[in-house]
């Protein structure tokens, strides 16, 4: 092992909005704000997610290979219907539901993420 994952960092046009979105989705809290950089974490040593301001951010267009997804998160849920309603209410957009076992969404800044279910 060379190192351990310290953070997953997402470029975005509005770090505060995206941090709040992922705090609600994952039960995390904002742990650090440093100018245009925001960290969130679960407080129990789980992975940190960071958001940095990128004024010229061009969101991916899944599944368009000309604008690939760049990075995405998989989030395991117990009740896909309830989870979907919650993420849509937070500002997510559903991109696809044809894959077995998961649905693909975009967060408010356009980053794809998946809700996994059995």
N, C-alpha and C positions, 0 to 999 in steps of 0.2 A: 504494500500500500504506500502510495506517495503522499496522500493527504486525505482529508475528510471534507465532505461537502459543507461549506460554510453558509452559502445562501444561493437562492435562485433569484436572479435579477431580471426584472422586466422593464424595458424602456416603454414610456407611455407619455401622452400629452398632459395628463393630470394625475400626478402621483397620489394626491390626497384621495381623490375619488376611487382610484383603483385599489388603494390600500383599504379603504372602508369596505369595498366590495368583497375582497378576500378575507377580511376580518369576519364579516357576516357569514360568508360561505364556510369557513374553516373553524370558527370559534377562536381565532387568534386576536391579539391585541397589538396596537401600535406601540412599539418599544423604543423607537428613535426617530426623530425628525431632524434632519440636518440640511437646511436649505431646500434644495429640490430632490432630496433623497429621503425615503421613508423605509424603515424596517418594521416588519411584523413578525410575531412568533407566538407559539403556544405557551411559553413560559416554563415548559417542562423539558427543555433541551431538544425539542423537535426542530426540524429544518426551518431556517429563517427565510422569509421571502422579502426581497427588497424591490423598491420601485424608484426609478430615476427618471427625471424629466427629460424628454427628448422632443424638443419643439417641432422637429421635422419628421416625427415618427410616421412611418407608412405601415399601417397594420397589415398582417398577412390576410390572404383570402383563401381559406381552406375550401377545397383541395386544389387550388390553382398553383401549379408548379412555378409559375412566373413570380408569384408572391408567396413563398412557402411559409409554413406555420412557425418556423424558427425555434420555438420551444412550446411545450404545452404541459399541463398538469393533469393527472388522472386522480379523480376524487371518488372513493368508494362510498356508496350510499345504500341504506337499507330499503328505502321506499322511493323508487325512481319518480313516481308521479308527484309525491309530496316535495321531493328535492327539486324537481323541474319547476314546479310552481314557485318555490322559494328563490331559485336563481333568476328566473324570469322577472320576478318582482324586484330583485336587486339591480336589474338592468342588463342581464345577459340576453343573448339572442340565440335561439336554437339554429344550428347549422345542418344537423343530420340526425336521423333516428333509424337509419337502415342497417347499421352494424349490430350484430347480435351481442348483447351484454353491455353495451354502452351507448350513450348519446353524446353528440358533439355540440358544444356551445361556443359562443364568443363572449368574452368578458366585455365590459363597457369600452375598453380601448381596442377591441378587435382581436385579442389573443385567444386562440382556441383552447378549450379545456374539455375534458370528458367527465361525465358522471358514469361510473361503472356500477353495475348491479347484477344480481343473479337472476 
